[in-house]
Amino acid sequence: MTRFITWTAALVLGFSVFVSAAPNEAEYAIGIDDVLTVSVWRYPDLSGTFTVGADGAVAVPLLGAVDVKGMTARQVEGRLRQRLSEGYVKEPQVTVTVQTYRSQRVFVTGEVRQPGAIPLSGSLSLLEAIARVGPLTDHASHEVIVSRPVAKDAARPQANAASSQFIRVDLRKLQEGDLAGNIDLMDGDTVLVPRAPLVHVMGEVRLPGDYAIRPSTTIAEVLSRAGGATERGSIGRVRILRAVEGKRKEIKVGLEDTVEEGDVVLIMERLF
């Protein structure tokens, strides 16, 4: 499939992402509620737009209900040509396209700007899905969790206890160029971008507030994101307020010390 770099996706995670130029209709399996456009050359009365019903069929003039569920557009063309040639049209020329994709979708939720459902029209990678609903919020975690329904196995009912499998993907590795985690999504997948652990920065700092952290985030990194100390503040006088055994404890720290979820980072005034 032809792919190209999109700036939109690059802005989501801070690196280039390859996305599909167009839906891969040749591979798409048609399903219930999809909308098909059927064109029969020289026979406008047989042409039109048809919605796949709950029975997996479309109602085509002259032919009645034609089962199309699970077929590609090219396969539907072949079926319609065969049916029309059986006493209706001599050497029919039929074109079928998917006008609206409704039967297959993935869902993206959590710390993204526009969470919701994405129609699955051909292949769709994890990064492509995030790009469509992004960018990520400032509080997004570095890890994404993909929940995938597990197909039930009638022969092994004990294997159906878990209704979903969970795939964890580290966005930092993707940013570093390791695209092994850029998995192709499947119908019914739910992509969750969790909220990252937060610390609260206050005191003599230019941009006080909550900041997302990752493992090994240092005081220096947090202060940098908070705009640094004010003119009255001292980066040599930093304290952490941390809950220890149910009690709030004040800890004197240096710039290279790490923070933990729930910490309050306090920048104190200069002594002189």
Secondary structure, 3 states (H helix, E strand, C coil): CCEEECHHHHHHHCCCCEEECCCCCCCCCCCCCCEEEEEECCCHHHCEEEECCCCCEEEECCCEEEECCCCCHHHHHHHHHHHHCCCCCCCCCEEEEEEECCCCEEEEEECECCCEEEECCCCCEHHHHHHHHCCECCCECCEEEEEEECCCCCCCHHHHCCCEEEEEEEHHHHHCCCHHHCCECCCCCEEEECECCEEEEEECECCCEEEECCCCCEHHHHHHHCCCECCCEEEEEEEEEEEECCEEEEEEECCCCECCCCCEEEEEECCC
